[in-house]
Amino acid sequence: MKIGWIGTGVMGFSMAGHIQDEGHDLCIYSRTKEKARGLIKGGGRWCASPAEVARNSEVVFTIVGHPRDVEKVYFGEEGIVSAGGMCHTVVDMTTSRPELALRIAEKASKHGIVSLDAPVSGGDSGAKAGTLAIMVGGDNNAFERVLPLLRLMGKEIAHMGGPGAGQHTKMCNQILVAGTMIGVCESLLYASRLGLDEQSVIDVIGKGAASSWLINNLGPKIVRGDYTPGFFVEYFIKDMGIALEEAAACDLSLPGLSLVRQLYIAVKGQGHGRMGTQALMLALRKLNGM
């Protein structure tokens, strides 16, 4: 198929690579052409705008940074929706606002395009391995059509409902990650203060009732002082903000999420916004004078 791909960052590059490796023709656009260099060398066609991607692709995938970036890609002067051409399906894999997913679906349909919102979970390691969890909202027939492509990128793929349902499910994911992340950091802080071997602690509790992907994958990075990003702090702050806005809209109080977001804002304020989410440990260490 002729596939369009917009966004070749930490996760998007690897995800697009799986599509390309399967033999599909790629049309590519990214804010930074250098980040797409490997895909271009692999035969991908560089396009000057999202509109050019849409005009030359049957299905267009997008995974960019913030909702404002999504709006520009879809509704901007050189956006996807009004570009014309052969595009019949768009799949936004950015973690974004459910309301925006609804708006994309509505406006795209007026141009004969079906839209899916399909945010992912699993970080850069899941993107590289093709084992992401993908939660999808939108038309079920469109979901079935693109499912073979999604299976190149993910292991657990679920259709959650109509437009916006994928984004709402991703908010559930991020709420859980936020609570688990502070638990991981506080557990390892306790171990450190008491003089325990932190990796040995992970090896034991990571196999019991406290087991989680975060303790077993990001815990060892914290122990090594490795704060390189699988997912940026600043993007996580954005996601938690969306979840809190959606919660407020339905009169739901999430005090744990509010606390964790404030701590992450402190992490960003310390200059660590482009580090991985495990950098929460840096703020907690500073808070404890460690």
TILUMFI-83637 format. One record per residue (C-alpha): residue in one letter; x, y, z. Coordinates in steps of 0.25 Angstrom, whole numbers, plus 2048, in hexadecimal, padded with zeros to 3 digits. Example, Ala and Ser with C-alpha at 12.3 -4.5 7.8 and 13.67 -1.06 7.14 Angstrom:
# residues 2
+------+-----+-----+-----+
: type :   X :   Y :   Z :
+------+-----+-----+-----+
:    A : 831 : 7EE : 81F :
:    S : 837 : 7FC : 81D :
+------+-----+-----+-----+
***
This chain:
# residues 290
+------+-----+-----+-----+
: type :   X :   Y :   Z :
+------+-----+-----+-----+
:    M : 800 : 800 : 800 :
:    K : 804 : 80F : 7FF :
:    I : 805 : 813 : 80D :
:    G : 807 : 821 : 813 :
:    W : 80F : 823 : 81F :
:    I : 810 : 831 : 827 :
:    G : 819 : 831 : 833 :
:    T : 826 : 82A : 834 :
:    G : 82A : 82D : 843 :
:    V : 82E : 823 : 84E :
:    M : 823 : 819 : 84B :
:    G : 81E : 81D : 83D :
:    F : 82B : 81A : 836 :
:    S : 82B : 80C : 83B :
:    M : 81C : 80A : 838 :
:    A : 81D : 80F : 82A :
:    G : 829 : 806 : 828 :
:    H : 820 : 7FA : 82B :
:    I : 817 : 7FE : 820 :
:    Q : 822 : 800 : 816 :
:    D : 829 : 7F3 : 819 :
:    E : 81C : 7EC : 815 :
:    G : 81D : 7F2 : 807 :
:    H : 813 : 7FD : 808 :
:    D : 817 : 80A : 800 :
:    L : 819 : 816 : 80A :
:    C : 816 : 824 : 808 :
:    I : 81C : 82C : 814 :
:    Y : 81B : 839 : 81A :
:    S : 822 : 83E : 828 :
:    R : 825 : 84C : 82D :
:    T : 834 : 847 : 82D :
:    K : 838 : 840 : 820 :
:    E : 845 : 83B : 826 :
:    K : 83C : 832 : 830 :
:    A : 836 : 82B : 824 :
:    R : 843 : 829 : 81D :
:    G : 844 : 81A : 81F :
:    L : 836 : 818 : 81A :
:    I : 839 : 820 : 80D :
:    K : 846 : 818 : 80B :
:    G : 83D : 80C : 80C :
:    G : 835 : 811 : 800 :
:    G : 82B : 81A : 807 :
:    R : 827 : 826 : 7FF :
:    W : 829 : 834 : 806 :
:    C : 81D : 83D : 805 :
:    A : 81D : 84C : 808 :
:    S : 810 : 84D : 810 :
:    P : 805 : 844 : 816 :
:    A : 7FC : 847 : 80A :
:    E : 806 : 842 : 800 :
:    V : 807 : 835 : 809 :
:    A : 7F8 : 834 : 808 :
:    R : 7F7 : 836 : 7F9 :
:    N : 800 : 82A : 7F7 :
:    S : 7FC : 820 : 801 :
:    E : 7F0 : 817 : 803 :
:    V : 7F1 : 817 : 812 :
:    V : 7F8 : 822 : 81B :
:    F : 7FE : 81F : 829 :
:    T : 801 : 82B : 832 :
:    I : 809 : 82B : 83F :
:    V : 80E : 839 : 843 :
:    G : 810 : 840 : 850 :
:    H : 804 : 848 : 855 :
:    P : 7F5 : 84B : 852 :
:    R : 7F9 : 858 : 84B :
:    D : 803 : 850 : 842 :
:    V : 7F7 : 846 : 83F :
:    E : 7EE : 852 : 83B :
:    K : 7F9 : 858 : 832 :
:    V : 7FB : 84B : 82B :
:    Y : 7ED : 848 : 828 :
:    F : 7E6 : 856 : 827 :
:    G : 7F2 : 85F : 823 :
:    E : 7F4 : 866 : 816 :
:    E : 7FC : 85A : 811 :
:    G : 7F4 : 850 : 81A :
:    I : 7EF : 843 : 817 :
:    V : 7E0 : 844 : 817 :
:    S : 7DE : 84E : 80B :
:    A : 7EA : 849 : 803 :
:    G : 7E2 : 840 : 7F9 :
:    G : 7E9 : 834 : 7F2 :
:    M : 7E8 : 825 : 7F5 :
:    C : 7E7 : 826 : 804 :
:    H : 7DB : 81E : 80A :
:    T : 7DF : 81B : 818 :
:    V : 7E7 : 823 : 823 :
:    V : 7EC : 81D : 830 :
:    D : 7F1 : 827 : 83B :
:    M : 7FA : 81F : 844 :
:    T : 7FE : 82C : 84C :
:    T : 7F9 : 82C : 85B :
:    S : 7EF : 838 : 859 :
:    R : 7E2 : 83D : 85E :
:    P : 7D6 : 835 : 85C :
:    E : 7CE : 841 : 857 :
:    L : 7D8 : 843 : 84C :
:    A : 7D7 : 835 : 847 :
:    L : 7C8 : 837 : 846 :
:    R : 7CA : 844 : 83E :
:    I : 7D4 : 83D : 835 :
:    A : 7CA : 832 : 832 :
:    E : 7BF : 83C : 82F :
:    K : 7C7 : 845 : 826 :
:    A : 7CE : 83A : 81F :
:    S : 7C1 : 833 : 81C :
:    K : 7BC : 83F : 814 :
:    H : 7C8 : 83D : 80B :
:    G : 7C5 : 82E : 809 :
:    I : 7D0 : 82A : 813 :
:    V : 7CE : 820 : 81F :
:    S : 7D6 : 824 : 82C :
:    L : 7DB : 81B : 837 :
:    D : 7E1 : 81F : 844 :
:    A : 7EC : 815 : 848 :
:    P : 7F5 : 819 : 853 :
:    V : 800 : 80F : 858 :
:    S : 807 : 80B : 864 :
:    G : 814 : 804 : 866 :
:    G : 81E : 80E : 864 :
:    D : 82A : 80E : 85B :
:    S : 82D : 800 : 85E :
:    G : 81F : 7FB : 85A :
:    A : 820 : 804 : 84D :
:    K : 82E : 7FD : 84A :
:    A : 829 : 7EF : 84D :
:    G : 81B : 7F1 : 846 :
:    T : 814 : 7ED : 853 :
:    L : 80C : 7FA : 856 :
:    A : 7FE : 7FA : 85C :
:    I : 7F5 : 801 : 853 :
:    M : 7E8 : 806 : 857 :
:    V : 7DF : 80A : 84C :
:    G : 7D2 : 813 : 84A :
:    G : 7CA : 815 : 83E :
:    D : 7C3 : 80D : 833 :
:    N : 7C4 : 7FE : 835 :
:    N : 7C4 : 7FB : 826 :
:    A : 7D0 : 805 : 825 :
:    F : 7D7 : 7FE : 831 :
:    E : 7D6 : 7F1 : 82A :
:    R : 7DC : 7F6 : 81D :
:    V : 7E8 : 7FC : 824 :
:    L : 7EA : 7F1 : 82E :
:    P : 7F4 : 7EA : 826 :
:    L : 7FD : 7F6 : 826 :
:    L : 7FA : 7F8 : 835 :
:    R : 7FF : 7EA : 837 :
:    L : 80D : 7EE : 832 :
:    M : 80E : 7F8 : 83D :
:    G : 807 : 7F2 : 849 :
:    K : 804 : 7E5 : 850 :
:    E : 7F8 : 7E9 : 858 :
:    I : 7EE : 7F0 : 84F :
:    A : 7DF : 7F3 : 853 :
:    H : 7D4 : 7FB : 84D :
:    M : 7CE : 802 : 859 :
:    G : 7C2 : 809 : 852 :
:    G : 7BE : 816 : 84A :
:    P : 7C7 : 822 : 847 :
:    G : 7CF : 826 : 854 :
:    A : 7CE : 819 : 85B :
:    G : 7DC : 816 : 858 :
:    Q : 7E1 : 823 : 85E :
:    H : 7D8 : 821 : 86A :
:    T : 7DE : 813 : 86C :
:    K : 7EC : 819 : 86B :
:    M : 7E8 : 822 : 876 :
:    C : 7E5 : 816 : 87F :
:    N : 7F3 : 811 : 87B :
:    Q : 7FA : 81E : 87F :
:    I : 7F2 : 81F : 88C :
:    L : 7F7 : 811 : 890 :
:    V : 805 : 814 : 88C :
:    A : 806 : 821 : 894 :
:    G : 802 : 81A : 8A1 :
:    T : 80B : 80E : 89E :
:    M : 817 : 817 : 89A :
:    I : 817 : 81F : 8A8 :
:    G : 816 : 811 : 8AF :
:    V : 822 : 80C : 8A7 :
:    C : 82A : 818 : 8AB :
:    E : 826 : 819 : 8BA :
:    S : 829 : 80A : 8BB :
:    L : 837 : 80C : 8B6 :
:    L : 839 : 818 : 8BE :
:    Y : 835 : 810 : 8CB :
:    A : 83F : 805 : 8C7 :
:    S : 84A : 80F : 8C4 :
:    R : 848 : 817 : 8D1 :
:    L : 849 : 809 : 8D9 :
:    G : 855 : 805 : 8D2 :
:    L : 84F : 7F9 : 8CA :
:    D : 854 : 7F5 : 8BD :
:    E : 84A : 7FB : 8B4 :
:    Q : 84B : 7F1 : 8A8 :
:    S : 84A : 7E6 : 8B2 :
:    V : 83D : 7EC : 8B7 :
:    I : 838 : 7ED : 8A9 :
:    D : 83B : 7DF : 8A6 :
:    V : 833 : 7DA : 8B1 :
:    I : 827 : 7E3 : 8B2 :
:    G : 826 : 7E4 : 8A3 :
:    K : 822 : 7D5 : 8A3 :
:    G : 817 : 7D6 : 8AE :
:    A : 80A : 7DE : 8B0 :
:    A : 811 : 7EB : 8AD :
:    S : 816 : 7E7 : 89F :
:    S : 814 : 7F1 : 894 :
:    W : 81A : 7F4 : 887 :
:    L : 81F : 801 : 88D :
:    I : 827 : 7FB : 899 :
:    N : 82D : 7F0 : 890 :
:    N : 830 : 7F9 : 884 :
:    L : 832 : 807 : 889 :
:    G : 837 : 803 : 897 :
:    P : 844 : 7FE : 893 :
:    K : 846 : 80B : 88B :
:    I : 844 : 813 : 897 :
:    V : 84E : 80B : 89F :
:    R : 858 : 80D : 894 :
:    G : 855 : 81C : 893 :
:    D : 850 : 81A : 885 :
:    Y : 846 : 825 : 882 :
:    T : 846 : 824 : 873 :
:    P : 838 : 825 : 86D :
:    G : 82F : 81A : 869 :
:    F : 824 : 824 : 86B :
:    F : 827 : 833 : 86E :
:    V : 823 : 839 : 87B :
:    E : 81D : 845 : 874 :
:    Y : 814 : 83C : 86C :
:    F : 80F : 835 : 879 :
:    I : 80C : 842 : 87F :
:    K : 803 : 845 : 873 :
:    D : 7FC : 837 : 874 :
:    M : 7F9 : 839 : 883 :
:    G : 7F4 : 847 : 880 :
:    I : 7EA : 841 : 876 :
:    A : 7E6 : 836 : 87F :
:    L : 7E3 : 840 : 88A :
:    E : 7DB : 849 : 881 :
:    E : 7D2 : 83D : 87C :
:    A : 7D0 : 839 : 88B :
:    A : 7CC : 847 : 88F :
:    A : 7C2 : 847 : 883 :
:    C : 7BB : 83B : 889 :
:    D : 7BC : 840 : 898 :
:    L : 7C7 : 836 : 89B :
:    S : 7D1 : 839 : 8A6 :
:    L : 7DF : 832 : 8A3 :
:    P : 7E8 : 837 : 8AF :
:    G : 7F3 : 82D : 8AC :
:    L : 7F5 : 831 : 89E :
:    S : 7F4 : 840 : 8A2 :
:    L : 800 : 83E : 8AC :
:    V : 808 : 836 : 8A2 :
:    R : 807 : 841 : 897 :
:    Q : 80B : 84C : 8A0 :
:    L : 818 : 843 : 8A4 :
:    Y : 81A : 842 : 895 :
:    I : 819 : 851 : 893 :
:    A : 824 : 852 : 89D :
:    V : 82C : 848 : 895 :
:    K : 82B : 851 : 889 :
:    G : 82D : 85D : 891 :
:    Q : 83B : 857 : 895 :
:    G : 83E : 856 : 886 :
:    H : 83B : 848 : 884 :
:    G : 82F : 849 : 87A :
:    R : 836 : 841 : 86F :
:    M : 83A : 836 : 878 :
:    G : 832 : 829 : 87A :
:    T : 827 : 828 : 883 :
:    Q : 830 : 820 : 88D :
:    A : 836 : 82E : 890 :
:    L : 82B : 830 : 89A :
:    M : 835 : 82A : 8A4 :
:    L : 83E : 836 : 8A2 :
:    A : 833 : 83F : 8A8 :
:    L : 830 : 835 : 8B3 :
:    R : 83F : 834 : 8B7 :
:    K : 840 : 843 : 8B7 :
:    L : 834 : 844 : 8C0 :
:    N : 83A : 83B : 8CA :
:    G : 848 : 841 : 8C9 :
:    M : 84E : 835 : 8C3 :
+------+-----+-----+-----+
***
